[in-house]
Amino acid sequence: MDIATVFGIIIAFTLILGSIVVGGGSFEAFYDLPSVCVVVGGSIAAALISFPLKNFFGVFKVSLKTVFYKLDSIPNLIEELVSLAETARRDGLLALESRLADISNPFVVLGIQMAVDGTRPEVMEDIMRTELDAVATRHRDGKSVLDCMGRFAPAFGMIGTLMGLVIMLGDMSDPSKIGAGMAVALLTTLYGAIMSNVVFLPLAEKLGFTNKQELLAMEIIVRGIMAIQSGENPRVIEQKLNTFIPPKLRAKESQAA
């Protein structure tokens, strides 16, 4: 579980609500159900218009990666690939089959299984890169939906504000109610800004970050598996894969070794 995502959202709303209290306002003054419906419902409607139904509903599953996801440690992943390379160089590629049960990453299992089965190198790389592209496409579609909702939420906030102003100006019989009516009209703009900048856009950015990390791990696996299949020296493989991580981490790994 990524605590940073949860804490970030909690802190943002806590600061907003705390500012209301410190400023002497009341929570009731900042709640208006029609405004919520315009902003949230309008953002969902815009996403439904912009994307196929399958993509829209898929965003909920993809968005869980912003909170619940498990990325392999890149240094540990490189260490595992080097260990597999040492086994293959010492005992042959077929010896890797006995180690499949100990590998937790399904993408590594896919590559090793193809290597053990004698799949041609070009076919192996094509299959693995197709899988990598499929993952990138799924995540990109999910991020696009969240970006769309983040862009349209402030717009629907403004639409709600204009609707409120029209309703308020249509009945000016009681001037004492103009201030309260203006405050309610402005709430939709506030809701739109909050939903866009606290929920939709930050989740889209976090999804983009996790996507980059996952694709980096998959790229390392592709390079490592292809090197193992070609019979390269384990130390050479380690040096090649270490170029994907910062020098500071490489130094720590070397000291640990």
C-alpha positions as CSV (number, residue, x, y, z in Angstrom):
1,M,0.0,0.0,0.0
2,D,1.3,3.4,-1.0
3,I,0.8,5.5,2.2
4,A,1.9,8.7,0.5
5,T,-1.2,8.8,-1.7
6,V,-3.6,8.3,1.2
7,F,-1.7,10.7,3.4
8,G,-1.5,13.3,0.7
9,I,-5.3,13.3,0.1
10,I,-6.0,13.4,3.9
11,I,-3.5,16.2,4.5
12,A,-5.0,18.3,1.6
13,F,-8.6,18.0,2.9
14,T,-7.4,18.5,6.5
15,L,-5.7,21.8,5.5
16,I,-8.8,22.9,3.6
17,L,-11.2,22.1,6.4
18,G,-8.8,23.4,9.0
19,S,-8.6,26.7,7.1
20,I,-12.4,27.0,7.2
21,V,-12.4,26.6,11.0
22,V,-9.5,29.0,11.6
23,G,-11.1,31.5,9.3
24,G,-14.3,31.4,11.4
25,G,-16.5,29.8,8.8
26,S,-18.9,26.9,9.3
27,F,-18.9,23.6,7.4
28,E,-22.6,24.0,6.6
29,A,-21.8,27.2,4.6
30,F,-19.4,25.2,2.4
31,Y,-21.8,22.3,1.6
32,D,-24.2,22.4,-1.3
33,L,-25.5,19.2,-2.8
34,P,-26.5,20.6,-6.2
35,S,-23.0,22.0,-6.6
36,V,-21.5,18.6,-5.8
37,C,-23.7,17.0,-8.4
38,V,-22.8,19.5,-11.1
39,V,-19.0,19.1,-10.6
40,V,-18.7,15.4,-9.9
41,G,-21.6,14.3,-12.3
42,G,-20.4,16.7,-15.0
43,S,-16.8,15.4,-14.8
44,I,-18.0,11.8,-15.1
45,A,-20.3,12.8,-18.0
46,A,-17.4,14.5,-19.8
47,A,-15.3,11.4,-19.4
48,L,-18.1,9.1,-20.7
49,I,-18.4,11.4,-23.8
50,S,-14.6,11.4,-24.3
51,F,-13.9,7.6,-23.9
52,P,-15.5,4.3,-24.6
53,L,-17.5,2.8,-21.7
54,K,-14.9,0.0,-21.3
55,N,-12.1,2.5,-20.8
56,F,-14.1,4.6,-18.4
57,F,-14.9,1.7,-16.1
58,G,-11.4,0.3,-16.4
59,V,-10.0,3.5,-14.8
60,F,-11.3,2.4,-11.4
61,K,-9.2,-0.8,-11.5
62,V,-6.2,1.0,-12.9
63,S,-6.5,3.8,-10.3
64,L,-6.1,1.3,-7.5
65,K,-2.4,1.2,-8.5
66,T,-2.0,4.7,-7.0
67,V,-2.7,3.2,-3.6
68,F,-2.3,-0.6,-3.8
69,Y,0.7,-1.7,-5.9
70,K,3.9,-3.6,-5.5
71,L,6.9,-2.8,-7.6
72,D,9.9,-5.0,-7.5
73,S,13.1,-3.3,-6.1
74,I,15.2,-2.6,-9.2
75,P,18.5,-3.6,-7.4
76,N,16.9,-6.8,-6.2
77,L,15.5,-7.5,-9.6
78,I,19.0,-7.1,-11.2
79,E,20.5,-9.4,-8.5
80,E,17.9,-12.1,-9.3
81,L,18.6,-11.8,-13.0
82,V,22.4,-12.1,-12.4
83,S,21.8,-15.1,-10.2
84,L,19.8,-16.7,-13.0
85,A,22.6,-15.9,-15.5
86,E,25.1,-17.6,-13.2
87,T,23.0,-20.7,-13.1
88,A,22.5,-20.8,-16.9
89,R,26.2,-20.3,-17.5
90,R,27.2,-23.0,-15.0
91,D,24.5,-25.6,-15.6
92,G,22.9,-24.6,-18.9
93,L,19.6,-23.0,-19.8
94,L,17.6,-26.1,-18.9
95,A,18.7,-25.8,-15.3
96,L,16.7,-22.6,-15.0
97,E,13.5,-24.6,-15.2
98,S,14.1,-25.9,-11.6
99,R,14.2,-22.2,-10.4
100,L,10.9,-21.1,-11.9
101,A,8.9,-21.9,-8.7
102,D,11.1,-19.5,-6.7
103,I,10.5,-16.6,-9.1
104,S,7.7,-14.2,-8.0
105,N,7.7,-11.9,-11.0
106,P,5.5,-13.4,-13.8
107,F,7.3,-11.4,-16.5
108,V,10.6,-13.0,-15.5
109,V,8.9,-16.4,-15.5
110,L,7.6,-15.8,-19.0
111,G,11.0,-15.0,-20.3
112,I,12.8,-17.8,-18.6
113,Q,10.2,-20.3,-19.7
114,M,10.6,-19.3,-23.3
115,A,14.4,-19.5,-23.0
116,V,14.1,-23.0,-21.5
117,D,11.7,-24.0,-24.3
118,G,14.3,-23.0,-26.9
119,T,12.3,-20.1,-28.4
120,R,14.2,-18.1,-31.0
121,P,15.7,-14.9,-29.6
122,E,13.8,-12.6,-32.0
123,V,10.5,-14.3,-31.1
124,M,11.2,-14.0,-27.4
125,E,12.0,-10.3,-27.6
126,D,8.9,-9.6,-29.8
127,I,6.6,-11.4,-27.3
128,M,8.1,-9.7,-24.3
129,R,8.0,-6.2,-25.8
130,T,4.4,-6.8,-26.9
131,E,3.5,-7.5,-23.3
132,L,5.4,-4.4,-22.2
133,D,3.5,-2.3,-24.8
134,A,0.2,-3.7,-23.6
135,V,0.9,-2.7,-20.0
136,A,1.9,0.8,-21.1
137,T,-1.3,1.1,-23.1
138,R,-3.6,0.0,-20.3
139,H,-1.9,2.5,-17.9
140,R,-1.9,5.3,-20.4
141,D,-5.7,4.8,-21.0
142,G,-6.4,5.0,-17.3
143,K,-4.2,8.1,-16.9
144,S,-6.0,9.8,-19.8
145,V,-9.4,9.3,-18.2
146,L,-8.2,10.9,-14.9
147,D,-6.5,13.7,-16.8
148,C,-9.8,14.3,-18.7
149,M,-11.8,14.5,-15.4
150,G,-9.2,16.8,-13.9
151,R,-9.5,19.2,-16.9
152,F,-13.3,19.3,-16.9
153,A,-13.9,19.6,-13.2
154,P,-13.0,23.3,-13.0
155,A,-15.1,24.0,-16.1
156,F,-18.2,22.4,-14.6
157,G,-17.5,24.3,-11.5
158,M,-17.7,27.5,-13.5
159,I,-20.8,26.3,-15.2
160,G,-22.4,25.7,-11.8
161,T,-21.4,29.1,-10.7
162,L,-23.0,30.7,-13.7
163,M,-26.2,28.7,-13.2
164,G,-26.3,29.9,-9.6
165,L,-25.8,33.5,-10.6
166,V,-28.6,33.3,-13.2
167,I,-30.9,31.8,-10.5
168,M,-29.9,34.5,-8.0
169,L,-30.2,37.4,-10.4
170,G,-33.6,36.1,-11.6
171,D,-35.0,36.9,-8.1
172,M,-33.8,40.1,-6.6
173,S,-36.9,40.8,-4.5
174,D,-34.9,40.3,-1.3
175,P,-31.5,42.1,-1.4
176,S,-30.5,40.6,2.0
177,K,-30.3,37.2,0.3
178,I,-28.0,38.3,-2.5
179,G,-24.8,37.7,-0.4
180,A,-25.8,34.1,0.6
181,G,-26.9,33.4,-3.0
182,M,-23.5,34.6,-4.3
183,A,-21.7,32.4,-1.8
184,V,-23.6,29.3,-2.9
185,A,-23.0,30.1,-6.5
186,L,-19.3,30.3,-5.9
187,L,-19.2,26.9,-4.2
188,T,-19.2,25.0,-7.5
189,T,-16.1,26.8,-8.6
190,L,-14.5,25.8,-5.3
191,Y,-15.6,22.1,-5.7
192,G,-14.3,22.0,-9.2
193,A,-10.8,23.3,-8.2
194,I,-10.6,20.9,-5.2
195,M,-11.7,17.8,-7.2
196,S,-9.3,18.7,-10.0
197,N,-6.2,19.6,-8.0
198,V,-6.6,17.3,-5.0
199,V,-8.1,14.1,-6.5
200,F,-8.1,13.7,-10.3
201,L,-4.8,15.3,-11.5
202,P,-2.7,14.1,-8.5
203,L,-4.0,10.5,-9.0
204,A,-3.2,10.8,-12.7
205,E,0.4,12.0,-12.0
206,K,0.9,9.1,-9.5
207,L,-0.4,6.6,-12.0
208,G,2.1,8.0,-14.6
209,F,4.9,7.6,-12.1
210,T,4.0,4.0,-11.2
211,N,3.7,3.3,-14.9
212,K,7.2,4.6,-15.6
213,Q,8.6,2.5,-12.7
214,E,6.9,-0.7,-13.9
215,L,8.0,-0.2,-17.5
216,L,11.5,0.4,-16.3
217,A,11.5,-2.9,-14.4
218,M,10.0,-4.7,-17.5
219,E,12.7,-3.2,-19.7
220,I,15.4,-4.4,-17.4
221,I,13.9,-7.9,-17.4
222,V,13.8,-7.9,-21.2
223,R,17.4,-6.9,-21.5
224,G,18.4,-9.4,-18.8
225,I,16.5,-12.3,-20.2
226,M,17.9,-11.7,-23.7
227,A,21.4,-11.5,-22.3
228,I,20.9,-14.8,-20.4
229,Q,19.5,-16.5,-23.5
230,S,22.5,-15.4,-25.6
231,G,24.9,-16.8,-22.9
232,E,26.6,-13.6,-21.9
233,N,28.9,-13.4,-18.9
234,P,26.9,-12.8,-15.6
235,R,29.3,-9.9,-14.6
236,V,28.8,-8.3,-18.0
237,I,25.0,-8.6,-17.6
238,E,25.2,-7.0,-14.2
239,Q,27.2,-4.1,-15.5
240,K,24.7,-3.6,-18.3
241,L,21.7,-3.7,-16.0
242,N,23.3,-1.5,-13.4
243,T,23.2,1.4,-15.9
244,F,19.5,1.6,-15.3
245,I,19.9,2.6,-11.6
246,P,21.7,5.6,-10.0
247,P,25.4,5.3,-9.2
248,K,24.7,5.7,-5.5
249,L,22.6,2.5,-5.5
250,R,25.2,0.7,-7.5
251,A,27.8,1.6,-4.9
252,K,25.6,0.3,-2.1
253,E,25.0,-2.9,-4.0
254,S,28.7,-3.4,-4.6
255,Q,29.5,-2.8,-0.9
256,A,26.8,-5.3,0.1
257,A,28.2,-7.8,-2.3
